[in-house]
């Protein structure tokens, strides 16, 4: 993770391929019967992107489907968990999305090539300088009317109990209450009624700001270009947020708040609260537009 965390991506991407052998629980075997893509020319070729890791990971990396299409791919298919299907179908360049439920056996149509989400940036020679960072996800038109009641600021303070680093990432209930008391609204599906990520996207589109821990909601807001404040843990901070930065080259609409010591959110909440009080005066745009 060192090269990734300091933005030395050209050195890092080849090493990241070790995840396939090290983490078969979250990086399952890919399809058989057609070759894995290693960066070959794609003009007139079809390519399937095989699922891996979590919801936020797939939201982050689905942006590269557009690059595959721009390289001449005749057909780009994404595989993902069912809650992401409707959302990812709207990515520019995506021709089809295949849902893969946990533990399910799925029939895959033959393509010329297949790859994994996190293998794409290496084969596309992605660096910090050429990273595609414009918004690439939007709410579905048919979902917008259903969520008219949402406005203001949304809050996400816990991740999946089985997710990476959940014990360090999650706020305590008391910490969450402190932010909710400022007038923020919970974005957790059990509170909003959202049935999938397309519903949550329609809610987020209506908000002025999303405040969240490092979880899928952060990636979704960032991918939509919605203003987002992401609170990061001191322990095992994920590589994608780099080091000692308050911004993210992956998501230009995002501001990062970092813990100064393990599991102590006091300074982070103090900073968020102070910025929250002046958020309408700082001149920052509410959202960026898909380009």
Protein Blocks (a to p, Z undefined) as FASTA:
>chain_A
ZZmmnopaklmmmmmmmmmmmmmmlmccddehiacdehiafehpacddddehjfklmmmm
mmmmmmmmmnopabdcddddfklmmmmmmpghiabdcdddehiacdddddfbdcdfklmm
mmnopafklocfbdfbdcdfklmmmmmmgghjaddfbdcfkbghklmmpccfklmmmmmm
nopacfbfklnopabfklmmmmmmmpmbdcddddfklmmmmmnopacdddddfbhpafkl
oghiabdfklmmbccdddfbehiaklmmmmmmmmmmmmmmnopafbdcdZZ
